[in-house]
């Protein structure tokens, strides 16, 4: 297999300029002020200085306002800031290295399941194509299922359903269709190490990879933890910690709402002491997964580690960014150098 061609420099420049223009048109001054006030209070910096710095960073350093907040730019030097990935940089990489013709696979969860079925390791059902009896049999056999809206993100449209709670199966199927929950999936049985942290939620590991046409490179890993809800996303109260490439937590957990967790709030398990089990299985797993759609080179994958190894949950072509938070971990550098050395930007 040959190495995919890189995008011409002229196209790269156009993407960057278009992105900057779009960001400028969408600047929310009230959002800027609100975030700047929080940063000013947290780090004891003058509000006008923070606002100017945030605007400068957004315009000339490809740093969204929330990235500035989340990565603690107010306490970092320029050299330290340059080591952090940002959503703007990630967007440029995705636009350049992910083929537009295949992005739809990663937008539609049902289409994704069809294409990557061999790596899901669980049963699933398209409610639109299933009869009432088939829906009933699927849910009763599984006991508990997860209902998903195919086109959604950040955990929106994810629901948990239990067979014992359903008395009217025709009405249940109708409700699923009316709410757009066209996808039903079996609950993933996670590794006991993850269940010990939070048994009520499938705790996913975000693995960001780059496929160079011959080899899959793991760029970064982050471990997300739920709070017993249907999803471990922050909209459900979830949080995360960055992992080293050998699966060890880099410190306490955190989210974008100033919550910091030395231990899991419900189980009391230490977050800094967490180690991802079977981490040695991650690389060979993605060596295979990344070849399914090789023109989608830069992807943020979500997996759940089971006792047998990784279980694929979904893939995100607009990968987003998970990074180290200096004020929480004490580590003042990020993962951008690794991204640069592997992708070349």
C-alpha positions, 0 to 999 in steps of 0.5 A: 500500500502506498503512502497517501498524498499530502494536501498541496500547500496552497490548499493548506493555506486556504483551509487555515485562512477560511478557518480563521475567517469563520472563527472571527465571524463567530466570536462570542464576546460575552463568552470571551468575557465570561471565560476571561473572568474565570481565568483572571480569578483562578490565576490572579491575572488582570482581566484586560490582560487576559482578554487581550491574550485570549484574543491574540492567541485565538487570532495568531496561535490557533488557540480557541478560548476554551483551549486557553482556559483548559490548558492553563495558558495564563500560567504558561510561557510562549514556549510551553504553550507551543507544546500543546495541541489545540482544536484549531490545529487538530481541525487543520490536520483532519481537513488535510488528512481525512478524505471528505468522501469517507467522513460520512462513515464517522458521522453516522453511528449505524454506518460506522457499525456496519463498516467496523462491525468486526471490531465492535465485539457486541450485537447491535440493531437498527430499529428502523429495520427491525420488527416489534418482535425483533426489538423485544427479542434483542432487548430481552436477550441483552437485558440492558441496552444502549439506545443511540441517535445516529447523528450526535456527539458529546454523549447527546442522544445516548440512553440506557434501556432495561428489558424489565422496564418495558411493558408495551413493546410496540410502544417502546419501538415507536418511542425509539423511532420518534426520539431518533434512537435508531441504534440499539447496542448491547452493553459492553462488559468492561475489564474489572479494573475499569469497573472498579472505578465506575461499574455503572458506565462503560469507561472509554479510552480515547486513542488518537491515531495517525495512519501513514499508509503503512503503519498506525501511530498512536499519538495520545491516549486519554482515559474517560470516567463516567458517573454511573450514567449512560455515557462517560461524556462531560455532559453526563458528569464525566471527566478524564485524565491523560495517559502515557503511551504505556497506559499510566495516568498522568495525574488527577482527573478533570473536566472543562467545568473546573472539577478536579478529582483525585479519586472517583467521586463514587468509588473512591478509586485513585485516579493518579494511580490508574493504569489501563489494563492490557495496554499492550493490545492497543497498538496491534488492535489499531494496526488493523482498525486503521486499515479498514478506511485507510484514507481516513488517516487522523482519527480519535477512536473511543474504545472500552478495554474488556478482559479480552482486549479493546472493544471499538465504540466509535471513531471521530474524524474531527478528533477533538483534543484531549490534553494535559492540564498543568494546574492539575498535574503540574506538568507544563508541556503537552503532546504537540511535539509527538503529533508534529514528529509523526504527522509533519506540520 
